[in-house]
Amino acid sequence: MIRIRRALLSVSDKRGLIIFARTLHRMGVELLSTGGTHAALTKANIPVKQVSDVTGFPEILDGRVKTLHPVIHGGLLGVNDNPAHQEEMAAHGIKPIDMVVVNLYPFSQTVERDGVTLEEAVEQIDIGGPAMLRSAAKNHRHRAVIIDPERYGAVLEEMTSQHGCLTEATCFDLACEVFRHTAAYDVAIAEYLGGRNPEAGFPPTLQIIARKELDLRYGENPHQAAALYGGFQQHFEKLHGKELSYNNILDMTAAAALVLEFNEPAAVIIKHANPCGAATGTALSDAYGKALVTDSVSAFGGIVAVNRPLDTETAERINHIFTEVVVAPDFPASVLDVMQKKKERRLVRMAPSVREALGAPVLRTVPGGYLMQEPDLRPADEEDLRVVTKRSPTPEELRSLRFAWRVAKHVKSNAIVYAAADRTLGIGAGQMSRVDSSRLAVTKAAQAGLSLKGSAVASDAFFPFADGLIEAVRAGASAVIQPGGSVRDGEVIAAADEHALTMVFTGTRHFRH
């Protein structure tokens, strides 16, 4: 047990400070403090000593140096059951400091403000705070250290029940929290300063600090444990339904990335991270209806995302089929009344910040390390499209080509997408052969009763042979969009000309593994 007789309090976040400090004082704990914390406690008529009175040295350099002193750090690092430490502390007039309550300068909050300067950011790099936290945390067998005001209540409750003491287990837990926090603090500083040089490229050291948000029921399969880390819930807020699953989170991310490709009202349906339907329309209900028709069988148990607040008409159409998750920028109250009739279906509000978050580097684990890459955000700008056939696309074909290309970027490779100007008609995903993907897309369209005559077809990578193109011809496509770049491009172009197809090259590949 660790008896708390003396505590040093120096906090930027003053939530709960007065009640906590007053209760410590009533328990007979001597309080030390600095700067603004000392002023707040004095104003509340809580007896407290200035750290400068204890060290015999004033705060200097605009408060940059105040706790960096042997009397403070000796009081934190001295080991209670080490006779040599105790003799040395006594010889130098150093008293133990049994508890440190510190939270750090708000660096992250500062750099998130618009227009903050480097000088302003640097001033919020805490020096004395981390030093005290780490000292007390290192000596956790004999010291208590608190960084989070949310901990105050539990600490006071334990001290009350244990006659002014805390258990070593509690102090160890508090110390672990401190080291996690100071690690994240240093990473935030390193990332901000490193980000000041956009030409630096990927960081020389990858530092991943993410707090656990949720323990998930399981991973991709019930025998796999799983958890969610980071700030996902800042961007996706569950309003209703069962807890989100591992697969839900992956599918929601895929759905948001695709639906945000479109400025007009759009709806997408995702199954196993692949789109099984996507469409735009004059209204959401129109877009959803067209997306559903593409593959209504696969849509069962899928994820629906829309890029407008969900309206009642679309909600009622969605209610006709079992849907795991519905993602929208908002759910008006009247729509929630309709959608909440399905007790277990998740309703998730997608924040505007999702668009920016999708621009973060993509990170995947491999044995012993990580892969990092830029996200695939390149649009199909009209100036990038190069007509390589004798026939140029009509305006309607060009719209269909651009639509198909947007969707193909979000389909697992090998990817083939047949589309009209406002909807998918057939999608072939994840096949080892591009010809097989094309055949699968044609089969899906046939199963849905959709004609591919006059459609546009997109391939996420080049056709290595003309056979894939011939499949498109047989299906009825009149326009093709692909990256180009094959050594057999000439053969493929000749086959397109032979069948009066129009074909454009983008110069950009969209592999998605």
C-alpha positions as CSV (number, residue, x, y, z in Angstrom):
1,M,0.0,0.0,0.0
2,I,1.2,3.5,-0.8
3,R,0.2,6.2,1.7
4,I,-0.5,9.6,0.2
5,R,0.9,12.3,2.4
6,R,2.1,14.9,-0.1
7,A,0.8,15.7,-3.6
8,L,1.9,18.0,-6.4
9,L,-0.8,19.3,-8.7
10,S,-0.1,21.1,-12.0
11,V,-2.9,20.8,-14.6
12,S,-3.9,22.6,-17.7
13,D,-7.3,20.7,-17.7
14,K,-8.9,21.9,-14.5
15,R,-12.0,19.7,-14.7
16,G,-12.8,18.4,-11.2
17,L,-9.6,20.0,-9.8
18,I,-11.2,21.9,-6.9
19,I,-13.3,19.0,-5.5
20,F,-10.3,16.6,-5.9
21,A,-7.8,19.0,-4.2
22,R,-10.2,19.9,-1.4
23,T,-10.9,16.2,-0.6
24,L,-7.1,15.5,-0.5
25,H,-6.7,18.4,1.9
26,R,-9.4,17.0,4.1
27,M,-7.6,13.7,4.2
28,G,-4.5,15.5,5.5
29,V,-2.6,15.5,2.2
30,E,-0.1,18.4,1.9
31,L,-0.6,20.1,-1.5
32,L,2.1,21.7,-3.7
33,S,1.3,23.5,-7.0
34,T,2.5,25.9,-9.7
35,G,1.2,28.8,-11.7
36,G,-2.4,28.8,-12.8
37,T,-3.2,25.7,-10.7
38,H,-1.9,27.3,-7.6
39,A,-4.0,30.4,-8.4
40,A,-7.2,28.3,-8.9
41,L,-6.7,26.5,-5.6
42,T,-5.9,29.6,-3.7
43,K,-9.0,31.3,-5.0
44,A,-11.0,28.3,-3.8
45,N,-9.4,28.8,-0.3
46,I,-7.6,25.5,-0.4
47,P,-4.3,25.5,1.4
48,V,-1.5,25.0,-1.1
49,K,2.3,25.7,-1.3
50,Q,4.0,27.2,-4.3
51,V,6.6,24.8,-5.8
52,S,9.0,27.8,-5.8
53,D,8.8,28.0,-2.0
54,V,9.7,24.3,-1.7
55,T,12.6,24.5,-4.2
56,G,13.8,27.9,-3.0
57,F,14.1,28.9,-6.7
58,P,11.7,31.1,-8.6
59,E,9.9,30.2,-11.8
60,I,12.0,31.5,-14.6
61,L,12.0,32.0,-18.4
62,D,8.3,32.8,-18.7
63,G,7.5,29.7,-16.6
64,R,9.5,27.3,-18.8
65,V,11.5,26.3,-15.8
66,K,9.7,25.7,-12.5
67,T,9.6,22.0,-11.6
68,L,12.9,20.9,-13.1
69,H,14.7,20.8,-9.8
70,P,16.3,18.1,-7.7
71,V,14.0,18.8,-4.8
72,I,11.0,17.9,-7.0
73,H,12.5,15.0,-9.0
74,G,14.3,13.6,-5.9
75,G,11.0,13.6,-4.2
76,L,9.5,11.6,-7.1
77,L,12.3,9.2,-7.8
78,G,13.4,8.3,-4.3
79,V,12.7,4.7,-3.4
80,N,11.0,4.3,0.0
81,D,12.5,1.0,0.9
82,N,16.1,1.9,-0.2
83,P,18.0,3.1,2.9
84,A,20.7,4.8,0.7
85,H,18.0,6.8,-1.1
86,Q,16.4,7.8,2.1
87,E,19.7,8.9,3.7
88,E,20.6,10.9,0.6
89,M,17.2,12.6,0.5
90,A,17.5,13.5,4.1
91,A,20.9,15.0,3.7
92,H,19.6,17.3,0.9
93,G,16.4,18.1,2.7
94,I,14.3,16.3,0.0
95,K,10.8,15.1,1.1
96,P,8.9,12.4,-0.8
97,I,6.1,13.5,-3.2
98,D,3.7,10.6,-3.0
99,M,1.3,11.8,-5.7
100,V,1.7,13.8,-8.9
101,V,-1.4,15.1,-10.7
102,V,-0.4,16.6,-14.1
103,N,-1.9,16.9,-17.5
104,L,0.1,18.3,-20.3
105,Y,0.0,21.5,-22.3
106,P,-2.7,21.1,-25.0
107,F,-0.4,20.7,-27.9
108,S,-2.8,18.7,-30.1
109,Q,-5.7,21.0,-29.5
110,T,-3.5,24.0,-30.4
111,V,-2.2,22.7,-33.7
112,E,-5.8,21.7,-34.7
113,R,-6.7,25.4,-34.7
114,D,-6.9,27.2,-38.1
115,G,-4.0,29.5,-38.6
116,V,-1.8,28.4,-35.7
117,T,1.9,29.4,-36.2
118,L,4.9,27.2,-35.6
119,E,5.9,29.5,-32.7
120,E,2.5,29.1,-31.1
121,A,2.7,25.3,-31.5
122,V,6.2,25.1,-30.0
123,E,5.2,27.0,-26.9
124,Q,2.7,24.2,-26.2
125,I,5.4,21.6,-26.1
126,D,5.4,20.6,-22.4
127,I,8.8,19.8,-20.8
128,G,8.4,19.8,-17.0
129,G,5.1,18.0,-17.1
130,P,6.3,14.8,-19.0
131,A,9.4,14.8,-16.8
132,M,7.4,14.7,-13.6
133,L,4.9,12.2,-15.0
134,R,7.7,9.8,-16.2
135,S,9.6,10.2,-12.9
136,A,6.5,9.2,-10.8
137,A,5.4,6.5,-13.2
138,K,8.9,4.9,-13.1
139,N,8.7,4.9,-9.3
140,H,5.1,3.5,-9.3
141,R,5.9,1.0,-6.5
142,H,6.1,4.1,-4.2
143,R,4.3,6.9,-6.1
144,A,0.9,7.6,-7.5
145,V,0.5,9.5,-10.8
146,I,-2.7,10.8,-12.3
147,I,-3.0,12.3,-15.8
148,D,-6.7,12.0,-16.5
149,P,-9.3,14.0,-14.5
150,E,-11.7,11.1,-15.1
151,R,-9.6,9.1,-12.6
152,Y,-10.2,11.5,-9.7
153,G,-13.4,9.9,-8.4
154,A,-12.0,6.3,-8.3
155,V,-8.7,7.4,-6.7
156,L,-10.6,9.3,-3.9
157,E,-12.9,6.4,-3.4
158,E,-10.0,4.0,-2.9
159,M,-8.1,6.4,-0.6
160,T,-11.2,6.7,1.5
161,S,-11.7,3.0,1.8
162,Q,-8.0,2.3,2.4
163,H,-7.4,5.1,5.0
164,G,-5.5,7.4,2.7
165,C,-3.6,4.7,0.8
166,L,-3.6,3.4,-2.8
167,T,-2.7,-0.2,-3.8
168,E,0.4,-0.9,-5.8
169,A,-1.9,-2.4,-8.5
170,T,-3.7,0.9,-8.8
171,C,-0.5,2.8,-9.0
172,F,0.9,0.4,-11.6
173,D,-2.3,0.9,-13.7
174,L,-2.0,4.7,-13.4
175,A,1.7,4.5,-14.5
176,C,0.8,2.5,-17.6
177,E,-1.7,5.1,-18.5
178,V,0.9,7.8,-18.2
179,F,3.4,6.1,-20.4
180,R,0.8,5.6,-23.1
181,H,-0.2,9.2,-22.9
182,T,3.3,10.6,-23.0
183,A,4.1,8.4,-25.9
184,A,1.1,9.7,-27.8
185,Y,2.0,13.2,-26.9
186,D,5.5,12.9,-28.3
187,V,4.1,11.2,-31.5
188,A,1.7,14.2,-32.0
189,I,4.7,16.6,-31.7
190,A,6.8,14.6,-34.1
191,E,4.0,14.2,-36.7
192,Y,3.2,17.9,-36.6
193,L,6.8,19.0,-36.9
194,G,7.5,16.4,-39.6
195,G,4.4,17.5,-41.5
196,R,5.7,21.0,-41.8
197,N,7.9,19.7,-44.6
198,P,5.4,18.2,-47.2
199,E,8.4,17.1,-49.4
200,A,9.7,14.8,-46.7
201,G,7.5,11.9,-48.0
202,F,6.7,8.9,-45.7
203,P,8.1,9.3,-42.2
204,P,11.5,7.6,-41.5
205,T,10.0,6.0,-38.4
206,L,6.4,4.8,-38.4
207,Q,4.8,5.6,-35.0
208,I,1.3,4.3,-34.3
209,I,-0.5,5.4,-31.2
210,A,-4.2,4.7,-31.1
211,R,-6.5,4.3,-28.1
212,K,-8.9,1.4,-28.0
213,E,-12.4,2.6,-28.9
214,L,-14.3,-0.7,-28.8
215,D,-13.9,-4.3,-28.0
216,L,-15.7,-6.0,-30.9
217,R,-17.8,-9.1,-30.6
218,Y,-15.3,-10.9,-32.9
219,G,-13.3,-10.4,-36.0
220,E,-14.0,-11.5,-39.6
221,N,-15.1,-14.9,-38.1
222,P,-16.5,-15.8,-34.6
223,H,-13.3,-17.6,-33.5
224,Q,-11.2,-14.4,-34.0
225,A,-11.0,-11.8,-31.3
226,A,-11.0,-8.1,-32.5
227,A,-11.0,-4.5,-31.3
228,L,-11.3,-1.1,-32.9
229,Y,-8.6,1.6,-32.3
230,G,-8.3,5.2,-33.1
231,G,-10.9,7.8,-33.9
232,F,-13.3,5.9,-36.2
233,Q,-16.3,7.0,-34.1
234,Q,-15.5,10.7,-34.7
235,H,-16.5,10.1,-38.3
236,F,-19.2,7.4,-38.0
237,E,-21.8,7.8,-35.2
238,K,-24.1,4.8,-34.6
239,L,-27.6,6.1,-33.9
240,H,-29.5,2.8,-33.6
241,G,-29.1,-1.0,-33.8
242,K,-26.7,-3.7,-32.7
243,E,-23.1,-3.0,-32.0
244,L,-20.9,-2.6,-35.0
245,S,-18.9,-5.7,-36.1
246,Y,-15.4,-5.9,-37.6
247,N,-16.9,-6.6,-41.1
248,N,-19.4,-3.8,-40.7
249,I,-16.6,-1.3,-40.1
250,L,-14.7,-2.4,-43.2
251,D,-17.8,-2.4,-45.4
252,M,-18.9,1.0,-44.1
253,T,-15.5,2.4,-45.0
254,A,-15.8,1.0,-48.5
255,A,-19.3,2.3,-48.9
256,A,-18.4,5.8,-47.8
257,A,-15.4,6.0,-50.1
258,L,-17.5,5.0,-53.1
259,V,-20.6,7.1,-52.4
260,L,-18.5,10.2,-51.8
261,E,-17.2,9.9,-55.4
262,F,-20.5,11.5,-56.5
263,N,-21.8,15.0,-56.2
264,E,-25.3,14.3,-57.4
265,P,-27.7,12.2,-55.2
266,A,-26.1,8.7,-55.0
267,A,-26.6,5.4,-53.4
268,V,-24.3,2.4,-53.2
269,I,-24.7,-1.1,-51.8
270,I,-21.6,-2.9,-50.5
271,K,-21.2,-6.6,-49.8
272,H,-17.9,-8.0,-48.5
273,A,-16.1,-4.7,-49.3
274,N,-17.2,-4.8,-53.0
275,P,-19.9,-2.8,-54.6
276,C,-22.8,-4.9,-55.8
277,G,-24.7,-1.8,-57.0
278,A,-24.2,1.9,-57.4
279,A,-26.3,4.6,-59.0
280,T,-27.1,8.3,-59.1
281,G,-30.5,9.9,-59.6
282,T,-32.6,13.0,-59.3
283,A,-33.5,11.8,-55.9
284,L,-32.1,9.3,-53.4
285,S,-35.0,6.9,-53.8
286,D,-34.4,6.8,-57.6
287,A,-30.6,6.2,-57.1
288,Y,-31.2,3.4,-54.5
289,G,-33.7,1.7,-56.7
290,K,-31.3,1.6,-59.6
291,A,-28.4,0.4,-57.4
292,L,-30.5,-2.4,-55.9
293,V,-31.6,-3.7,-59.3
294,T,-27.9,-4.3,-60.3
295,D,-27.7,-7.3,-57.9
296,S,-30.6,-7.6,-55.5
297,V,-29.6,-11.0,-54.4
298,S,-26.1,-9.9,-53.2
299,A,-27.7,-6.8,-51.7
300,F,-29.4,-9.0,-49.0
301,G,-27.5,-8.4,-45.8
302,G,-25.4,-5.7,-47.4
303,I,-24.4,-2.1,-46.4
304,V,-26.2,0.9,-48.0
305,A,-24.6,4.3,-48.1
306,V,-26.1,7.5,-49.5
307,N,-24.6,11.0,-49.9
308,R,-27.7,13.0,-48.8
309,P,-29.8,13.0,-45.6
310,L,-32.0,9.9,-45.8
311,D,-35.5,10.7,-46.8
312,T,-38.7,8.8,-45.9
313,E,-39.3,7.4,-49.4
314,T,-35.8,5.9,-49.6
315,A,-36.0,4.6,-46.1
316,E,-39.2,2.7,-46.9
317,R,-37.6,1.2,-50.0
318,I,-34.6,0.1,-47.9
319,N,-37.0,-1.5,-45.4
320,H,-38.1,-4.0,-47.9
321,I,-34.8,-5.9,-47.9
322,F,-32.7,-7.1,-45.0
323,T,-29.8,-4.6,-44.7
324,E,-27.1,-4.8,-42.1
325,V,-26.1,-1.1,-41.9
326,V,-27.4,2.2,-43.4
327,V,-24.9,5.0,-43.6
328,A,-26.1,8.6,-44.4
329,P,-25.0,12.2,-43.6
330,D,-28.1,12.5,-41.5
331,F,-31.3,10.9,-40.4
332,P,-34.2,13.3,-39.9
333,A,-36.5,12.4,-36.9
334,S,-39.3,11.3,-39.2
335,V,-36.9,8.9,-41.0
336,L,-35.6,7.6,-37.8
337,D,-39.1,6.6,-36.8
338,V,-39.3,4.5,-40.0
339,M,-35.9,3.0,-39.8
340,Q,-35.9,2.1,-36.1
341,K,-38.7,-0.4,-36.6
342,K,-35.9,-2.8,-37.5
343,K,-34.4,-3.2,-34.0
344,E,-31.1,-4.8,-34.9
345,R,-30.2,-2.8,-38.1
346,R,-27.5,-0.3,-37.5
347,L,-28.1,3.3,-38.5
348,V,-24.9,5.3,-38.8
349,R,-24.4,9.0,-39.3
350,M,-21.5,9.9,-41.5
351,A,-19.7,13.1,-40.6
352,P,-18.4,15.6,-43.2
353,S,-14.9,14.8,-41.8
354,V,-15.1,11.3,-43.4
355,R,-14.0,12.8,-46.7
356,E,-10.8,14.2,-45.3
357,A,-10.2,11.1,-43.2
358,L,-10.3,8.9,-46.3
359,G,-7.3,10.9,-47.6
360,A,-5.0,9.5,-44.9
361,P,-2.3,7.0,-45.9
362,V,-3.4,3.4,-46.2
363,L,-1.7,1.1,-43.7
364,R,-1.6,-2.7,-43.7
365,T,0.2,-5.2,-41.6
366,V,2.6,-7.8,-43.0
367,P,4.6,-10.3,-41.0
368,G,7.2,-8.3,-39.1
369,G,6.1,-4.9,-40.4
370,Y,3.8,-2.6,-42.2
371,L,3.0,-1.4,-45.7
372,M,2.0,2.2,-46.2
373,Q,0.8,3.9,-49.3
374,E,-1.1,7.0,-50.4
375,P,-4.9,6.4,-50.9
376,D,-6.1,6.0,-54.4
377,L,-7.9,9.3,-54.9
378,R,-7.0,10.2,-58.5
379,P,-10.2,11.1,-60.4
380,A,-10.8,10.5,-64.1
381,D,-10.3,14.0,-65.2
382,E,-11.5,14.6,-68.8
383,E,-8.1,15.9,-69.9
384,D,-6.5,12.6,-68.8
385,L,-8.7,10.5,-71.1
386,R,-7.1,9.6,-74.4
387,V,-9.2,8.3,-77.2
388,V,-7.2,5.5,-78.9
389,T,-9.8,4.2,-81.4
390,K,-11.0,5.5,-84.7
391,R,-14.4,6.3,-83.1
392,S,-14.7,8.8,-80.3
393,P,-17.2,8.4,-77.6
394,T,-20.6,10.1,-77.8
395,P,-21.4,12.5,-74.9
396,E,-23.7,9.7,-73.4
397,E,-20.9,7.1,-73.8
398,L,-18.5,9.5,-72.1
399,R,-20.7,9.9,-69.1
400,S,-21.1,6.1,-68.9
401,L,-17.4,5.6,-69.2
402,R,-16.7,8.1,-66.4
403,F,-19.3,6.4,-64.1
404,A,-17.9,2.9,-64.7
405,W,-14.4,4.1,-64.0
406,R,-15.4,5.7,-60.7
407,V,-16.9,2.5,-59.5
408,A,-14.1,0.2,-60.9
409,K,-11.7,2.0,-58.6
410,H,-13.6,0.6,-55.6
411,V,-13.9,-3.0,-56.9
412,K,-11.4,-5.7,-55.8
413,S,-9.1,-6.7,-58.6
414,N,-9.4,-8.1,-61.2
415,A,-12.3,-5.6,-61.6
416,I,-14.7,-5.3,-64.5
417,V,-17.7,-2.9,-64.4
418,Y,-20.5,-2.5,-67.0
419,A,-22.4,0.7,-66.5
420,A,-24.8,3.3,-68.0
421,A,-24.4,7.0,-67.4
422,D,-26.0,6.8,-64.0
423,R,-25.9,3.2,-62.7
424,T,-24.0,0.0,-62.6
425,L,-25.3,-2.9,-64.8
426,G,-22.9,-5.7,-64.0
427,I,-19.9,-6.0,-61.7
428,G,-17.2,-8.7,-61.8
429,A,-14.9,-8.6,-58.8
430,G,-11.9,-10.4,-57.4
431,Q,-11.3,-13.0,-60.1
432,M,-7.8,-14.3,-60.9
433,S,-8.5,-13.8,-64.6
434,R,-9.7,-10.5,-66.2
435,V,-11.8,-12.6,-68.7
436,D,-13.4,-14.4,-65.8
437,S,-14.3,-11.1,-64.1
438,S,-15.9,-9.9,-67.4
439,R,-17.9,-13.1,-67.7
440,L,-19.0,-12.8,-64.1
441,A,-20.2,-9.2,-64.7
442,V,-22.1,-10.3,-67.8
443,T,-23.7,-13.2,-65.8
444,K,-24.7,-10.8,-63.0
445,A,-26.4,-8.4,-65.5
446,A,-28.3,-11.3,-67.1
447,Q,-29.5,-12.5,-63.7
448,A,-30.8,-9.0,-63.0
449,G,-32.5,-8.8,-66.4
450,L,-30.4,-5.9,-67.4
451,S,-29.3,-5.3,-71.0
452,L,-25.7,-4.5,-71.7
453,K,-26.4,-3.2,-75.2
454,G,-24.7,0.2,-75.6
455,S,-23.1,0.0,-72.2
456,A,-19.7,1.2,-71.1
457,V,-17.2,-1.2,-69.6
458,A,-14.3,-0.3,-67.3
459,S,-11.3,-2.5,-66.5
460,D,-9.2,-1.5,-63.5
461,A,-6.0,-2.5,-65.3
462,F,-5.1,-3.0,-68.9
463,F,-6.4,-5.8,-71.1
464,P,-3.3,-8.0,-71.6
465,F,-5.0,-9.7,-74.6
466,A,-7.9,-8.9,-76.9
467,D,-10.0,-11.7,-75.4
468,G,-11.3,-9.6,-72.5
469,L,-12.3,-6.9,-75.0
470,I,-14.1,-9.5,-77.2
471,E,-16.1,-10.6,-74.1
472,A,-17.3,-7.0,-73.8
473,V,-18.3,-7.0,-77.5
474,R,-20.3,-10.1,-77.1
475,A,-22.0,-8.6,-74.1
476,G,-23.1,-5.6,-76.1
477,A,-20.8,-2.9,-74.8
478,S,-20.1,0.0,-77.2
479,A,-17.4,1.8,-75.1
480,V,-14.4,0.8,-73.1
481,I,-12.3,2.6,-70.5
482,Q,-9.0,1.1,-69.3
483,P,-5.5,2.3,-68.2
484,G,-3.6,1.1,-71.3
485,G,0.0,0.3,-71.1
486,S,0.1,-3.3,-72.3
487,V,2.7,-4.5,-74.8
488,R,-0.3,-5.7,-76.8
489,D,-2.2,-2.4,-76.7
490,G,-2.0,-2.4,-80.5
491,E,-3.8,-5.7,-80.8
492,V,-6.5,-4.6,-78.3
493,I,-7.0,-1.3,-80.1
494,A,-7.3,-3.1,-83.5
495,A,-9.9,-5.4,-82.0
496,A,-11.9,-2.4,-80.7
497,D,-11.7,-0.8,-84.1
498,E,-12.8,-4.0,-85.9
499,H,-15.9,-4.1,-83.8
500,A,-16.6,-0.3,-84.0
501,L,-16.0,0.2,-80.2
502,T,-14.8,3.5,-78.8
503,M,-12.0,3.1,-76.3
504,V,-10.2,5.6,-74.0
505,F,-7.0,5.1,-72.0
506,T,-6.7,6.8,-68.6
507,G,-3.0,6.1,-68.0
508,T,-4.0,5.2,-64.4
509,R,-4.4,1.8,-63.0
510,H,-6.7,1.0,-60.0
511,F,-5.6,-2.3,-58.6
512,R,-7.3,-3.0,-55.3
513,H,-6.1,-6.0,-53.3
